């Protein structure tokens, strides 16, 4: 017990040293954690002891302590899960054995009963025969023999105790003389023999003195060997090291020998790590620009590490009886001895590079993966080596630690299924080690923050792409296409980064980061298209369509250029949507691949641990917050189980495949068959941003097309016609006087529309000619549902059923000679038992009709909402003129398939005379319910006519 207490004290020194240096202490191995559970009185005290919970932290250290506590809890949970799987496997085997043996239980009991009865009869016979032959003299002789046997055994025990006491009396002098003669092996054997008799003196006054003597002699032996041991380890003298290991093992100082060995082997690596001058990590002192970066230095460091491990691959099996755990402990102790720590240098690298830190972290992660693969190969080779054969069995404590190492159910099954190899080495599957978890653990915090890192990287790339072409570029369509190449290139690289850095567990963060990237890109493009006129003030380009047939239209050269530029930009937006859909397909492929792997891991847990190099990093990812319920919900949505396949839903701005029609033909723009309907969109915000960008472009195009008409309407409210005197509806007397009999009623004729309204009407009637010129431009058919002032009912009315499959599908799939209108209309639900109806389609004439209707509604909305309310007042003559204008405009817009209830209200209220108008106003106000607001058109006309 004294030896064990001293060993515990010695093992505590490195932990205290780490705490004194500000480094976080490492958790014990899985085997040590689980073995310590048996020594605790209850589970609560065991958990507190493992987690080292303390309330002595101040406010400055509390955040660091919470982070460390979270890391320890995650490690403990993973260890307990593995132990639970092992227990379940053992229970299954017990149940199987019981089930197999239960059928023979009845037979065995019957056989035992018959045998017992037979034995009972035999014993009765023997007892009867022996009783008759025994006498008093025989009993006395047997009692005396028993007494003498007890005395002999007690005397032998007394002799053994006296010999132990005699050996302790000369122990100090014997060991001192052996140390002076440098007979370290004999001294170790002498101490080992003496330590075995320590149990004799327990609960006696001599125990503490003898324990103190034992520890003192062991310390003397260790001190005598320390310099020679360091020299032997440094010179890599395998035979001497093996001999010294046997000595240390005999005196229960195996852990000290391992510390000496590990410290000597990791010394060059620790020195190389601390002496490295890295310009992206050492920010406290000035460093020349020629210094290495951390991502460049790390492969060199790993290369030196692998070289040392290759040397130890042959040395460790010749010295230690457990080469694989020893090599794993060497790797772990080296990683823990690095100062500054691996995590600190990763954090410094992330801070130095800012938004672009993700690429540096991935480079370091790849180098670590390559190192892990190399170490895994070395570990596999070490498992085939013959361990060192020692003279006696290992210490009990060491055996208990090794035997308590837990393995997962899959590892246990693999271990039980292996047979001994021909050579007799590497017969069993190697136990699970913790070196790879210690290696990849510094990356876990950054992997958890992958979404934020990826978002910062993508936003920085977008900022660079937007700034690269911001100088005096007026071809916005070409600029959008060029920028889209860069943006989608970066987004596709993000998929590779996600798979490399998080192995697919960061898919949720990837979708959010890319969605935000595309949304920000479309918002920036929307701002640029709204500010386009400021960059086109010097534009002299005229549209090719402004030929002699349209020379009478009131468009300037700048208007023609703007129309063509906006049409090209709208086509570029459509291309942007198509690229977004293709990118979503790549995202789905990646997510489906991840889902398949995780589903296989869930159904076959053994497949996760088949590769040693990937076991640790995958286990850390499984235990991290990346493996969330939200991620599995996404995976099930994209790649559901075959039995729970949900019906696909309509998506935003669903891309429509091309049709086989020529440049222009009576064929309709085909919509895909319902069985080919796209899957639910992943980038919802990006789709919405593209929709808003298309809507802004359509609005800008309409503003340009209607700009001549808006110019006419700009001065319409200030016309002098509205304040003209007279009342065209009043009775007119004859010139020479009149009386009641001679008075004649002179009929009044309808007024002609004003010149302004005639210009506006002519402009509306010329719009179909304009669309005939641009009829070959497919951009007009894109995103009809985002047209200003358009309604879904109107689009449904314009829609037609798709012609037979030859217009949309061919034997080789979808043709690509003609684009179709992209419009997100939800088809009417089909009755149960009937086939799904064909989705709506639009002919080129329907597309033109939709645009003309939208233009007409936009113009009428501008007139009723902005122009007419600005008229200062209306005289009876002005009201008559306005009624004539509005009636004329109503007839014109009806020819364009436009119906405006607001326009009709204005015309009706303006057309009534003052007397009828006041009565009608009074009746309308009296009929209002409490809290109901009066009609705005009625209120505006009443104010203009002076009725209130």
N, C-alpha and C positions, 0 to 999 in steps of 0.2 A: 504493500500500500504506500509506503514511503516513496518507492520508485515511481509509482503511478502519479502521485501528487507532484513530485518534482518534474515529471515529464509534462504534466498539465501546465505547471508554471512556466516551463521552458517554451511550450507551444504558444502560450499567451503573449510572450514577448514580441513576436513579429506583429501580432494584431495591435498591441499597444503602440508599437513603433509606427505602424501605419496611421493610427489615429493621431499620434503626435505630429506626424508630417502633414496632416490635413487630408489624407487619402481615405476613401471609404473602405471599410473592412469588407471582405468577401464572405459570402455565405458558405457554410460547410457543404460538403458533397451530399448527394442524395442518400448514400448509404449511411453516412454519419447522422444525418437528420433523422432518418427512420429508426436507427438503432438507439438514439437518445430518447425516443418515445417510451421505451420500456423502462427507463430509469426515472420517469417523472410520476408524481402521484396522481395528476389529473391532466386533462387535455389543455385546460386554460393556462396552467403554469408552463406546460411545454411550449405552447405557441408564444407566450410572452418571452420565454427564454430564447427561443429560436430567433424571434424578431428583434430581441434586445430593446423592448419598449422602455422608454424613459421619459420622464417629465421635466428633466433638468435642462432642456434647451431654452435658450433665450429667443427673442423674436427674430434676430438675424439668422439664427441657425435653424429655425423651425421649418422653413421652406425646403432646405436641403435635407432635413431629417424626414420630412414627409415623402420626398422623392425616393429616398433610400428605403423607407418603409414600404412604399408601393412596389419597388423592385423586389424586395424580399418576399412580400406577400405573393407576387406573381410566381416567383421561383418555388415557394412552398406549395402553392396550389397545383402547379404542374407535377411536383414530386408526389403529392398525395393522389393525384389522378392516376399516375402510373402504378402506385402501390395498390390502389383500388382495383385496377385491372388485373394485377397479379393475384390479389385475393379472390376476385371473381373466377379466375382460371382455376385456382386451387379448389374452390368450392365446387366448380363444375366437375373436376376430376373426382372429388370425393363422392358427389352424387352418382356419378357414373359407376364408381367402384361399388358403392352401396347397392345400386340397382342390379349390378351384375351378381353380387354375392347374396342378395335377398332370396333368390330362387333356391339356393342350396342351404339356406338357414334351417329350414324344417328338417331336412335330411340330417344335417350335422347335429342338431339338437337330439333327434331320435337316436343317432349313433352314439352320442355322448351318454345319453341316458342308459342305453344297453351296456355300454362299456363300464359305466359307473356301477351298475347293478352287478355285473360280473366281477368287477374289482372288489366290491363289498363282500361278496360271497367268498372270494379267495382270501381276503383279509381275515374274515371270521375263522376260516379253517386254519390259517397260519397262527392266529392268536390262540386258538384252542390248543394247537400242538405245542406252541412255545410256552404257554402257561404251565403246562404239566411238567416241562423239563427244567424250568428255572427254580432256583432255591435262594435262601437268604444269603449264602456266601457269594453267589454271583452278583446280587444287587450291591453288596458292599464293595466288591472289587470294581464294578463300573463307576460307583460314586467316587472312589479314590482316584481312578484314572481321569475322570472329569476334573477333579480338583487340581491334580498335577498339571493337566493341560492348561488350565487357567493361569496357574503360577508361572508356567513357562512363557506364555505369551506376555504376561505383564513384565517379566524380567527382560525379555527381548526388547520391549518397548522402552523400558528404563535404560537399557544399554544404548539404544539409538539416541535417546535424548541426551545422555551423558556424553556421547561422542559428538553430537552437535554442539553441546556446550563447550567441549574441549576444543572443537574446531573454531568456534567464535573467539575463544580466548587467544588463539594464535593467528586470527584472521588478519589483523592489521599488520603484524610483523611479516606474515607470509606474503601478503600483497605488496607491501613496501619493498621487500627484498626482490620479488619478481619484477616489479617495475624498475628497480635499479639494474637488474640484469637484462632489461628490455625483453623479458619473456611475457609479452602482452597477451598471447593466447592462453598461457597457463593462468595468468592473473584473472583474465576474464572467466575462465572455467571455475577458478576458485570462488570468485564473486557470484557466479551463477549458482554454484552448489550452496553457498551460504544464503543466498536469497530464497532458495526453496524452503529453508527451515525457518523463515521469518514467521510463518503461520503458527509455529509452536509457541512463540512468545507473545501472541496476541492476548490482550486482556491481562497482561502482567506488567509490573513496574519496569521491567527491563526492555520493553518493546521500543520505547522512544529512543533510548540510548543506542540500541542496536540499529534502529532505523537511521539515526543520524550518522552512525559510523558507516553504514552501508552506502549512504548517499555521498559521504565524504570520499570514500575509497573509489566509488564510481567516477566522481568528479576528477580525482587525481589521475585515474586511468584515461579519462577523456582528454584531460589537459596534456598528458604525456603523448597522446596520439594525435592531437589536433594539428600540430605543425607537419608531422609526417603524413597525416591524412591529406592536408591541403596540397602538399607537394606531390603525393601520389595521384590525386585527382587532376592536378594541373598537368602532370606528365602523362596522364591517361594510361597509367600502369594498371591494367585490368586485374592482374593476379593479386597485387597488393591491395587494391580497392576491395576485391572480393574477400580477402582475408580480414581487412579492417571492418567490413560490413558484418562479418560473422562475429567479430569481437564486440562491436557495438550492439549487436542483436542479443548477445549473451548477457549483457548488462542492462537490457531494457532501454537502450538509447538509440533505437533504430531511427526515430524521427530526427534526432540530432545529426546522425550520419547523412540522412537524406537532405537536411538543410545545408550541411557543408557541401554536399555534391551539387545540389541545385544552384547554390550561390556561386560556386566556381564555374559551372557551365554557362550560366546566364550572364556572367560578368562582362564579356566582350559585347554582347548584345545590348545590355543596359548602357554601357559606355558609349556605344555607337548611337543609341537613341538620344541620350542626353547631350552628346556633343554635336548633334546635327544642327546646323544653322539654316532655318527655314524662313523664307521671307513672308510667308502667309500665316505663320503660327507665332513666331517670336516678335510680337508687336511692341514689346517693352523697350527694346534697344534697336538702334539703327543697323540695318543689314543691307549689304550691297545687293544690287539688282541681279547679280549673277548667281545668287544663292538659289538652292533648289526649292521647289514647292513641295508641300507635303505629299501630294499625289505622285510626284516623281520620286521622292525619297522612299516611300513605302515599299515599292517592289524591290528596291535594293536592300532594305532592311529584311524583308521576308526572304530574299535570296540567301542572305547570311544566316538567317534562322534555319532555313531548310538544310544548309550545309552542316550546321551543328547537329541537327536531328539525324542527318544521314550518318554522321560519325557515331552518334549515340545509339543508332539502330543496332550496331554490332557490340557496343560496349555494355549497354544496360542489360541485355539478356545474360551476359556473362557475369554480372555482378548481383543483380536483384532477382528474386524468385518470381516477381510479378512485373514483367517488362512493360506491358501495355499501360497499366495504371501508373507506373513510374514515369514513363514518357509523357503521359497526360499531365501528371503533376508537375513535371519540368516545364511544359508549355504554359500551364496555368500560373505557376510561380513567376515565370519570366514576364508574362503579361501584367501581373499585379505589381511587379517591381519597377515597371517603367515610370519614369518621372521626367516631365509631366505625363500624366496618364493619357491613354489612348483617347478617352472621352474628351479630355481637355484640349487636345490638339484638334480633334474633329470640330469642337465648338469654336476654337480660334479660327480654323479654316472657314467655317460657315460665316462667322462674323466678318472675316476679311473680304470674302467675295460677294457678300450681300445677295442680291437677286440671282446671281449666276452660281451660287454655292452648290446647287444640286448636281451639276456635272462633276464638280470636284469630289463631292461625296460619293457619287456613283463610281468614279475612277478608283477611289480608295476601296470601295466595296468590292469591285471586281478584282483588285489585287488581293484582297483578303480571301475572296472565294478561290482564287488560284492557289493561294497558300494553303487553304483548307484542303483542297483536292490533293496537293502534294503531301500534306501531313497524313491524310487518310490512306494514301498508298503506302507511306512508311509504316503506319499503324498496322496495315494488313500484312506487310512483310514481317513486322515484329511478332505478330500472332503466330507465325509459323516457326519462330525460333525456339530452341530448347532453353528454358530458363535455367539459371544457376542452381546446382544441386548443393544444398547445405547439409552440414553434418547432423543437425537436429531439426525438429519441426519449428515453424515460426512461433513467435510469441502468441499467447492466447488472445491478447487485445488486438493484435494485427489480424489474426484469423477471424475474429469476430467482425472486424470492420469490413473485411473482404466478403465474408459470407452474408453480411447484411445488405450488400448492394442489391438494389431492386432492378428488375428488368420488366419491360412491358410484356403484355400477354403474347404479342407476336414474337418478341425475342425469346421468351420462355419456350414457346412452341418450336421455334427454330433450334434452340439449344437441345431440346429433347429429341429432335428428329435427326440430328447429326450422328454419324458414327465415327469411331476412331479412324484416323488416317493410317496409311501404311507405315509412315515414318514414326507415328506415335506423337507427333506435335501438331498443335493447332486443331485438336480434335473437336473442340466445342466452339460454338459461336462466341465471339468476344463480348464481354459485358459492355454496357453502355457507359461512356465516359463523358466528362463535363468540359473538356478543353474547348470544344467547338462553341459551346454556349458562352463561355468566357470570352472567346475570340470575337463573336458577333454581337455581344451584348451592347457595346458602345454605339452600335448603329441603330438600336431599337428606337431610341427617342427620336431620331431623325426620320426613321421609317414611319413612326406614328404621325409625325408632322409632314408627311409627304405631300398632302393636299396643299398646305400653305407654301411649301417649298416650290412645288410645281406651279402654283398660281403666280408666285413672284417671278419665277423664271419666264413663264409665258407672257406675263404683262410687260416684262422688260423687253422681250423679243418683239412684242407688238409695238411698243414705244419706239424701238429702233427702226422697225419697218415703216411706221408712219412718218418718222422724221427723215428717212432716207430720200423720199420722193416728194417732200413738201414744198419744193421750190418751183414756182411758176409753172405748174402743170395744170392744163385746162382740160385734157382728155380724161375725164373722170372714169369713163368706162374702162379704158385701157389701164388706168392707174388701179382701179379696183381689181382687175384680173391679175395684174402683176403682184399686187400686195397679197392677193389670195394664194398665189403660189408659195410665197414665203410663209404665210400664216398656216396653211395646211401642211407645209413641210415641217414646221415646228411642232404642230399638233401630232403628226404621225410619229415624229421622234419621241413625243411624250409617251406614246404607247410602249415603245421599246424601253424607255426609262422606267415606266411603271413595272413592267415585267422583270427588268433587271434588278431594280432596287427593292421591290416589295413582293415579287413573285406573284403578282396579281391581287394581293390582298389590298392594295391601294386603288382598286378599280373605281370605287365610289368617289374618292378624291380626284382621280383622273377625270372622270366625267364632269365633276363640278368645275375643275380648273379649265378644261377645254370649253365647256359651256360658257363660262365667263369670258374666256378669250374671244370666242366668236361673237358674243353679245357686245363686248366692248368694241370690237372691230366694226360691227354693223352700226353701232351708235356713232363712232367717229366718222364713218362714211356718210351717215345720214346728215351729220352737221356740215360736212363738206359739200354735199349736194344742195343743201339749203342755202349755202353761201356761195354758190357757183357763179352768180352774176357778177360778183365783185372781181373775179378772176377772168371774166370774159368781156370786160368793157372794151378792150381793143380788138375783139374778135371780128374779122371781116369775112369769115367763111359763110357762104350761102348754101342753102340746101339744094340738092340736085333736083328735088321735086318742085322747086319754085320756078317752073318753066312758064311758058306762055299761057297754059291752061289755068294757072292759079295766080296770074299777075294781077288780077283784080282784087285779090284778098289783101286785107290791111295788115300784113306781116312785114316786119323789117328783116334785114339780113341777119340781125342778131337773133330775132325770133326763130327764123328757119334753122339757124345753127343750133339754137337751144333745143328745138324739137328733136332734131336728129341726135344730138348728144344725149338727151334724156332717153330716147328710145334705145340707143346703144347701151346706156347705163342700166336700163331695165332688163335688157337681155343679159348683161353681166351679172345682175342680181339673180337672174334665173340660173345662170351657170354656177353662181355661188351656192344656191340651194342644192343643185345637183351634186356638187362636190361635198357639201355637208352630208347629204344622204349616203354617198359612197364612203365617207369617213365613218359615219355611224355603222355601216356594214363592217368595217374593220374593227370598230369597237366591239360590236356584237361577237365577232369571231374570237377576239381576245377574251371576252367575258365568258363565252361558251367553253373555250379551252380551260379557263380557270375553274369554271363550274364542274367540268368533267373531272378535273384532277381532284377537287375537293370532295366531290361526290364519291369518287373511287376511294379516297382516303377515309370517308365516313363509313362506307360499306365494307372496306377492307383495310382496317387500321395497319395491318402489317406492311402495306405498300408504302406508307409514309417513311418508314425507317429502313427501307431496303438499302439505301445509299448512306454510308457513314458520314460523308462530307456534308450532305444536305440535311442531316437529321437535326443538328443543333440550331441552325438558322431557321428552319421551318418550325421547330418547336417554339422558338421565341416569337415568331410571327403568329402562331396559333394562340399563344398566351397573351398577345398584345391586344390593344383596343381596336386594331384594324379588323380583327376577326369579330365583327359585330353582327347583331341581328339585322341591321339595316343592309349590310353587305350581302348576307344570305337571302334577304328579301329581293334584292336586285338580281342576284344570280338565279333565283327561282323564277323571277319575272322574265328574264331573257332566255333562260334555258330550263323550263319547267320539267317536272317529272312527266313521263309519257302519259300517266293516268290523270294528270291534272293540267293538261294543256288548255289554257284559256283561249277564248275566241279573240282574234285580233280586233283592235279598235282603230278608228280613224285617227290619223295624225294631222298635225298642223302643217299646212302647206305641203301636203303629200306630193312628191314628185311624180309627174305623169310621164310614161314612156312615149317615145316617138311613134308616129303612125306612118304607114307606107305611102301616104299621098305625096303628090308632087309639090312644086312651089305653091300653087294655089289651085284648088279643085273643090268641087262641091262636096268632097268627102268631109266628114266631120272630124274634129279633133277627138281622138279615141281616148277613153279612160280604161285602165286595166281591169281585167276581170276580177270579181271579188275574191276568187281563190288566190290571186296574185297580189292582194292588197298588202301594203307595207306594214311592218310591225310597228308597235307603239314607239314613238320617238324617244331617243335618249337625251338629246340636247334640246330640251323644251325651250329654255331661254334663248338659245341661239336661233331656233326656228321662229320664235316670236320676234326677235330682233330683225331677222331677214324679212319677215312679214311687214314690220314697221318701216324698214328701209324701202321695200317695194311700194308701200303706201305713200311714203314721202316723195318718192320718185313720180308716182302717178299723180299726186297732188301738184307737184311742180310742173309736170307736163300739162296738166289741165289748166293751171294758171297761165302757162305760156300760150296755149291754144286760145284761151278765152281772154287774153290780155287786151286785144283790140276792143272787144265788147265791154270789158271792165273800164276802159278809157272813156267810152261813150257814157257809161252809167255814172262815172265819177262826177259829172256836172249835171246829172239828171235831176237831182233833188233841188238844185238851185235855179231851175228854169223859171222864167217869168210867167209861164203859162198857168202856173198854179194859183197866182194871185190876180188873174184877169177878171175884169168886171163883167157884170151881166149874168143872166141865167138862161141858158139855152132852152130850158124846159118851161119857161113862163109864157103866158099868152101874149101875142103881139097885136096891138091895135092898128086900124087903117090910117093912112096918112091924112086924109081930109076930115078927121073927126069921126065919131062913131056914136051910136046909141045901142040900146039893147036889141033892137031889131036888125040893125045894119051890121052888127059886129060879126066878123067872119073868123073862124078858127084856121090859122095858117099852120100847116104841118111843119114839123121840124125834122131834119134829116140827121143821121148819125155823123159824128165828127170823124175826120181823117186822123190816123195816128200821127203823133209828132215825128219830126225828122229823126230825133234820137232813137225812138223806138223802131223806126223803119230801118235804121242802120243796124240796130241790134238784131232785128228779125232777119235781115239779109245775111248777117254773119252766121246766125244759127242755121239758116238754109244752106249755107256754103260748107258747113262742117262735113256732110256726107261726101262731098267732092274731095275734101282733104283726106278722109279715111280711105277713099278709093286709091289715092296716090300711095298711101302707106299700107295698103292691104297686104303686101307681101312680107311685112315685118311681123315675125312671130312674137315679138316682145309684147304686142298688144294683148295677146291671149294669156299672158302670165298673170296669175294671182288676181283674177277678176273679182274675187270676193272682197278685196281691199280697196276697190274703187270708191272714191268719195261719193256719198249720198246714194249708194246702190243698196238694194235690199235683196235678201236671200230669196224672197218670193218672186221678185222679178227675174232673178237668175234661173230659178226653177221653171219659170214660164218660158224662158228662152232655150232651156235645155232640151235636147232631143235624145232618144234612145240610141245607143251605140249600134252601128250596123253590124252585120255578121262578123264572125271572128276574123275574116280575112282582112278587115280594116285595122285590126289591132294586133293580131297574132299571125305568125307564119309558121311554117314547119320548122324553121330554125329558131323560133323565139320571137322576141320583139324586134321590129325593124327600126331603123334609125334615120329615115329620110325626112321626117317631119315631126316637129315638136308639137305637143298638145298643151291645152291650157291647164295650168296648175291651179286648181281651185278646191278648197276643202269643203265640199258639200256632203252632208250626211244623207245617204239614201233613206227613203222611207222604209220602215220595217216591214218585212214581208210577212204575210200571214203564216201561221204554223202549218207545216206540211207542204207549203208551196216553195218553189225554187226562189233563190234570192234574185231580186230584180236587177237588171243591168244598170250601172251607175250612169248619171247624166253626162251628156257630151254636147259640144258647142260647134256649130258650123262657123265658118269665117264671117258670114252675115250676122250670126248671133253675137259674135264678138264685137263687131262694129256697132250693132244695135245697143249692146251693153255700154260701150263707151259713149255713144251719142246720148243715151238716156242719162248717164252719169254727168255728162257735160251740161245737158239741159237742166237737170236738177241742181247742179252747182250754181249755174247762172241764176236760176229762179230764187234759190236760197239766198244768194248775195243780194238780189233785188229786194226781196221781202224782209230780210233781216237787217240789212245795213243801209240800203239806199232810201226806200220809201219812208222809214221812220224819221229820216233827216229832213223831210220836206217841212218848211216852216209853218205853212198854213194852206188851206184849200178853200177857195171861193167856189160857189156853185159852178161857174164856168171852168175853173181848174179841175174840179171833181169830175165834171163831164169829160174833160180832155183825158184825165188819168184813167177813167173807166174805159174810154175808147182804146187807150194804149194797152191797158192790161187785158182787155178782151182780145185785141189783136195778137198780143204775145201769147195768150192762152191757146189760141188756134195754132200758132206756129209750133209751140212746144208739144202740143198734142200730136202733130205730124211726126215728131221725133219720138213718140211713144213715152211721153213724159206727162205725168199727172201730178199736179201740186195742189193739195188742199189749201195751203196758205195763200197761194195766188188767187184761187177762186174766192176765198173769204175777202181778200182786199178788193177784188173787183165788185163783189156783191155789196159790200158796205159803202164803197165809194159811189156806186151807181144810184143809190137812193137819194131822194131830195131831203131837204132839211126837216120838213114836218114829219115825213114818214120815218126818217132816221132817228129823230128824237123819240118818237113813239116806240120804235123797235128797240132802241137802247134802254128805254124805261122798262119795257116788258122783260128784256133779257136780264136786267139787274134785279128785278123783282123775283124772277124765277131762280135766282142763285140760292143754293143751300148755305147754311151757316158754315163758315170756314172755306167755302169754295171760292176760288179766284176767278175773276172775269176774264174773258177772252182777250188776249193781248192785241189782236188785230182790231177788235171792236173798240178797245180803249184808245188805240193809236188814231184810228179814223175819227172817233168822237172828239179827240183833242184837236186834230187838224181842222175839223169842220166847225169847231166852236160849239159843240152840243153840250159841253160840261162847263 
